[in-house]
Amino acid sequence: MAAGVEGPAVAGIPVDFILFALTLLGVALFHDHTLKVGLVGLTVISVYKLLFTGFQAGPGLGGLVAHFAHEWVTLSNLFLLLMGFALLARHFEKTRIPVILPRYLPADWKGGFVLLVMVFVISSFLDNIAAALIGGAMAHSLFRAKVHVGYLAAIVAASNAGGAGSVVGDTTTTMMWIAGVSPLAVVEAFAGAAVALVIFGIPAARVQHRHSPIIRHAHEHTHVDIPRVGIVVLILAAAVTMNVVVNIHFTALADSFPFLGVAVWAAILLTVGIRRPDWEVLPETFMGTVFLLSLVSCASMMPVEKLPAASWQTAFGLGFVSAVFDNIPLTALALKQGGYDWGFLAYAVGFGGSMLWFGSSAGVALSNMFPEAKSVGNWLRHGWFVPVAYVAGFAVMVLLVGWHPTGDLKAALPH
């Protein structure tokens, strides 16, 4: 326990975790007030620790200040990356690649499946929220605005599965990257994600084809914006290159400055003269980012030594928990605890949230585009193949990849 003080507990559960769980429950119940819930939760937990337990860095205000002095690089990196990736997503949309992609879709149910594959691939190098929205926009056009709830669940699942094996595809994997997990260590999540894609993608595509067959739009006069493609590549390359250079050649400095986020913004600003970024998305992105940072901050103050030991069983369970509670703070807790196989964790918390519409940011975003998806009953009834796919994909990882935990994040190399 922080500062060597054993805090109060209820039925053996530290009050810290109870307050944190209530915060996450509030987020799950009040989707229109998530920022307020997150900030109130952070305030309550901070005050509780000030009064009763102190922090790992010490008691009182001094301990609180020291705690955030230790966390500022992680929080700054996450802030800069989330804000920067929002602009990156808009750059990608304006390349007009999403408009041209449907040219190559088959006309029958296989067209719906290939669209899900496209969402999966796009999410692997673009934020999964953007991938889900791009997929939703394409589906709205291709299926005459008649998109089945089961297919909407599949779009969310495809975006989350595609982002699970890439450190630039999901906020959770980006957090692992910032914490020192090797990008190659999470790639194994693609083993489970690819199997899951087939298991949920085929029935979802067949359901959608029966509901409303695909209509192909040629877009013969639409051309790719090559300069914007170059900007997308440059921003991603800047992030990857900076991370590799710092963690290989300047390891001692990695925790002292938000190199990763600064590299992304340097690339964005350097290309302003080529194509103007959509600065208009930043105010809304800022609100969402502050909300996520409030949850990450709450998680950073939890006494993780009280959590169940890291194991594949625990990771498997976290997938179901992430369907109800936001996966960002769950990932923060796991990173603080250590001892996980990060590829398994990436798959579990990344893809597991697809089982309910509010279990992931991608699901919430797509449900705002298609309000009929905001029904737990309909999501489970029509998207039953998503939890089946989650279990099957995880089983494949256990049997074929194997659980290989690592304690030292900086040493989280592929197996």
C-alpha positions, 0 to 999 in steps of 0.5 A, spaced: 500 500 500 502 507 498 506 510 503 506 503 507 499 505 510 494 499 509 487 502 507 480 501 509 477 495 506 470 492 505 469 484 504 477 484 503 476 489 497 480 496 498 476 502 498 481 504 493 478 499 488 471 500 490 471 508 488 475 506 482 469 501 480 464 506 482 467 511 477 467 506 471 460 504 473 458 511 472 462 511 466 458 505 463 451 508 466 452 515 464 454 516 457 453 523 456 456 525 462 463 521 462 468 527 462 464 529 469 464 522 471 471 521 470 473 528 473 469 527 479 472 520 480 479 522 480 477 528 485 474 523 490 480 518 489 485 523 490 482 526 496 481 519 499 488 517 498 490 524 501 486 523 507 487 515 509 492 512 505 497 516 502 501 515 495 506 510 493 511 517 493 509 519 500 503 522 504 499 528 503 500 533 498 507 532 497 505 525 495 500 527 490 505 532 487 510 527 487 506 521 484 504 526 478 511 528 477 512 521 476 506 520 471 507 526 467 511 523 461 506 517 460 500 522 461 503 527 456 505 522 451 498 519 451 495 526 451 499 528 445 498 522 441 490 521 442 490 529 439 495 527 434 492 521 432 485 525 431 488 529 426 491 523 423 485 520 422 482 526 418 488 526 414 487 519 412 479 520 411 481 525 406 486 521 402 479 519 399 482 511 400 475 509 404 471 512 398 475 508 393 475 501 396 468 499 395 470 499 388 473 492 389 468 489 393 464 482 391 457 483 390 454 478 394 455 477 402 463 476 401 462 484 399 460 485 406 466 480 409 471 484 405 469 490 408 470 488 415 477 485 413 478 492 410 476 495 417 481 490 420 486 492 416 485 500 417 485 499 424 492 496 424 495 503 422 489 508 424 486 509 430 480 503 431 475 509 433 476 512 426 476 505 423 470 504 425 467 510 423 470 509 416 467 502 416 460 505 418 460 510 413 462 505 407 456 501 410 451 506 410 452 508 403 453 500 400 447 498 404 442 503 402 442 506 410 439 499 412 445 496 416 443 490 421 445 491 428 449 484 428 453 487 422 454 494 426 457 489 432 461 486 427 464 493 424 466 495 431 469 488 433 473 488 426 476 495 428 478 493 435 481 486 433 485 490 428 487 495 433 489 489 438 496 487 435 498 494 433 501 499 437 498 505 433 491 501 432 488 502 439 489 506 445 490 500 450 496 498 445 499 505 445 499 505 452 503 499 452 508 502 447 509 508 451 510 504 458 516 500 454 512 494 451 516 492 444 511 493 438 513 486 436 510 483 443 503 485 441 503 483 434 501 476 437 494 478 438 493 478 431 493 470 431 487 470 435 484 477 432 485 473 425 481 467 427 476 471 431 475 476 424 473 469 420 468 467 426 464 473 427 465 476 420 462 471 416 455 470 419 455 478 420 456 478 412 451 473 411 446 476 416 447 483 412 446 480 405 439 478 407 437 484 411 440 489 405 444 486 399 450 491 397 450 496 392 456 498 389 458 505 387 464 505 382 466 512 384 470 512 377 472 520 378 474 519 385 482 519 385 487 518 391 490 524 394 497 522 394 500 528 398 495 526 404 497 519 403 504 521 404 503 525 410 499 519 414 506 515 412 510 521 415 506 521 421 506 514 423 514 513 421 515 519 425 512 515 431 515 509 430 522 511 428 522 516 435 520 510 439 525 505 436 531 510 437 529 513 444 528 506 447 535 503 443 539 508 444 537 513 449 533 508 454 535 512 460 532 518 457 525 515 455 522 516 462 524 523 462 520 527 456 514 525 452 518 524 445 513 519 442 508 525 442 512 530 440 515 526 434 507 526 432 506 533 433 512 535 429 510 531 423 503 534 423 506 541 424 511 540 418 506 538 413 501 544 415 503 547 408 502 541 404 495 539 407 491 543 412 489 539 418 482 539 420 483 543 427 476 543 428 476 536 431 481 538 436 476 541 441 471 535 441 478 530 441 480 534 447 474 533 452 475 525 450 482 525 451 481 529 458 476 524 460 481 518 458 487 521 462 482 522 468 481 514 468 488 513 467 490 517 473 485 514 477 488 507 475 495 509 477 493 510 484 490 503 485 494 498 490 495 493 484 499 488 489 492 487 491 489 484 484 489 477 482 496 475 480 497 476 472 495 469 468 492 467 462 486 466 466 486 473 469 487 476 462 481 472 459 477 475 464 479 482 463 476 481 456 469 480 459 470 486 464 472 490 458 465 489 455 462 493 461 468 497 464 472 502 459 479 498 457 483 504 458 484 504 466 484 496 466 490 496 461 493 502 466 492 497 472 495 491 468 501 495 466 502 498 473 502 490 476 506 487 470 507 480 469 503 479 463 504 476 456 502 483 453 500 480 446 494 476 450 492 482 454 492 487 448 487 481 445 483 481 451 482 488 453 482 490 445 477 485 442 473 484 449 470 490 449 466 489 442 461 484 446 457 490 448 456 497 444 459 501 450 464 496 451 469 500 447 470 507 444 469 505 437 462 502 439 460 508 442 462 512 436 459 508 431 452 507 436 452 515 435 452 514 428 447 508 428 442 510 434 439 503 433 445 499 436 444 502 443 441 496 446 444 491 450 439 486 448 439 487 441 447 487 441 447 481 444 442 477 440 444 479 433 451 480 435 452 473 439 458 471 434 462 476 437 463 473 444 464 466 441 469 469 436 473 472 442 473 465 446 475 462 440 481 467 438 483 467 445 483 459 445 487 459 439 492 464 442 493 459 448 494 453 444 498 456 438 502 462 441 503 460 449 503 464 455 509 467 456 509 473 461 514 478 462 516 482 468 520 488 466 516 492 461 523 494 458 524 487 456 517 485 453 520 482 447 517 477 442 517 470 444 
